[in-house]
């Protein structure tokens, strides 16, 4: 019994498929077997950069630089009173033009020489005792001139180019007496670093009384072993607008009385 036309076509198509499978099946399955080992192999992770000996060696200096502490720059205020530091001695800031007087206490600091730093008082003769130099007369010199003198003396025999800081640690007791026609007669003290005028001295004593003779003021000033008498007209000083009569330590001011 012969197949129908439709059945014959289906049978012929099936035969063609079998032939194609027989001819190309080996190559298809060969490719499949070749791919299988590749997909079954484990994938290894790439080595880290730090695990390589060359990379580790190159990274070490960088890490060391990053971890190295950064030193802070020295502050100009870091002296804090440390010996041998001109910036941190904590001394009084007297003017460089202040004239040293007997009884003043000076403090000297030599940079990088803390053993030579000293605080010393000028004697009645104006002499002061200093390390290595012995007695040096500073009375009558300004602070600026005294600093230059000490720098030259230390540089001559002891220290090469010394950096010296000199200033006033304590002023001599500066007192004056005022009597006569003022509101509060008595003894008054004023700062050694400042100039005091006659009108300022009278103001410290409360000012003139109602019957004070402002044009007749007597000032007695000690000069050596004797006293000098000075006559001052406070009206003229006030009229000029400038107090040109300076008061010295030990002065005795006597404000006269007006009779009319």
Buried (B, 14 or more C-beta within 10 A) or exposed (E): EEEEEEEEEEEEEEEEEEEEEEEEEEEEEEEEEEEEEEEEEEEEEEEEEEEEEEEEEEEEEEEEEEEEEEEEEEEEEEBEEEEBBBBBBEBBEBEEEBBBBBBBBBBBBBBEBEEBBBEBBBBEEBBBEBBEBEEBBBBEBBBEBBBBBBBEBBEEEBBEEBEBBBBBBBBBEBEBBBBBBBEEBEEBEBEBBEEBBBBBBBEBBEEBBEEBBBEBBBBBBEEEEEBEEBEBBBEEBEEEEEBEBEBBBBBBBBBBEBEE
